[in-house]
């Protein structure tokens, strides 16, 4: 498992910082989870190569669609919900 930096949100009402998934993580990681379901890698190098190859072969419209979905949710005030 690869570790990634936490996304930080700031709650202005309580002055607390919350560590959560970035909204972009939700869209992208759900896609990667489906693609690599039941796949095992012998080390991080193979995992990273497979991930990079898959992301590079994913059509641009997938990423544009994800950006639009998050923008629409943000405008509705429901930014991180699927």
C-alpha positions as CSV (number, residue, x, y, z in Angstrom):
1,X,0.0,0.0,0.0
2,X,1.3,3.4,-0.9
3,X,0.8,6.2,1.5
4,X,-0.3,9.6,0.3
5,X,-0.3,13.0,2.1
6,X,-3.5,13.9,3.9
7,X,-5.8,16.6,2.5
8,X,-6.4,19.2,5.2
9,X,-9.7,21.1,5.7
10,X,-10.1,23.9,8.1
11,X,-13.3,24.3,10.2
12,X,-13.7,28.0,10.8
13,X,-16.4,27.5,13.4
14,X,-14.2,25.4,15.7
15,X,-10.7,26.4,14.4
16,X,-9.8,22.8,13.9
17,X,-7.9,21.2,11.0
18,X,-9.4,18.0,9.7
19,X,-7.5,15.4,7.7
20,X,-9.7,13.9,5.0
21,X,-9.7,12.6,1.5
22,X,-9.5,15.3,-1.1
23,X,-12.6,15.4,-3.3
24,X,-10.5,14.5,-6.3
25,X,-9.3,11.4,-4.5
26,X,-12.8,10.1,-4.2
27,X,-13.4,10.2,-7.9
28,X,-10.0,8.9,-8.9
29,X,-9.5,6.3,-6.3
30,X,-12.9,4.8,-6.8
31,X,-11.9,4.3,-10.5
32,X,-8.5,2.8,-9.6
33,X,-10.1,0.5,-7.0
34,X,-12.4,-0.9,-9.7
35,X,-9.6,-1.3,-12.2
36,X,-7.1,-3.0,-9.9
37,X,-9.7,-5.1,-8.0
38,X,-8.0,-8.4,-6.9
39,X,-4.7,-7.4,-8.4
40,X,-1.5,-8.1,-6.4
41,X,1.9,-6.6,-7.1
42,X,5.2,-8.0,-5.9
43,X,6.6,-4.5,-5.0
44,X,5.9,-0.8,-5.2
45,X,7.7,-0.4,-8.5
46,X,5.3,-2.7,-10.4
47,X,2.3,-1.1,-8.7
48,X,3.5,2.4,-9.6
49,X,4.2,1.3,-13.2
50,X,0.8,-0.3,-13.6
51,X,-0.9,2.7,-12.0
52,X,0.9,5.2,-14.3
53,X,0.2,3.1,-17.4
54,X,-3.5,2.9,-16.5
55,X,-3.8,6.6,-15.7
56,X,-2.0,7.6,-19.0
57,X,-4.3,5.3,-21.0
58,X,-7.5,6.7,-19.4
59,X,-9.3,9.1,-21.8
60,X,-9.1,12.8,-21.0
61,X,-12.9,12.9,-20.9
62,X,-12.8,10.8,-17.7
63,X,-10.8,13.5,-15.9
64,X,-12.9,16.4,-17.3
65,X,-16.0,14.6,-16.2
66,X,-14.6,14.2,-12.7
67,X,-13.7,17.9,-12.5
68,X,-17.2,18.9,-13.8
69,X,-18.9,16.6,-11.2
70,X,-17.0,18.1,-8.3
71,X,-17.6,21.6,-9.6
72,X,-21.3,20.9,-9.8
73,X,-21.3,19.4,-6.3
74,X,-19.4,22.3,-4.9
75,X,-22.0,24.7,-6.3
76,X,-24.7,22.7,-4.6
77,X,-22.8,22.7,-1.3
78,X,-22.3,18.9,-1.4
79,X,-18.6,18.8,-2.4
80,X,-17.4,15.5,-1.2
81,X,-20.4,13.3,-1.4
82,X,-20.5,10.6,-4.2
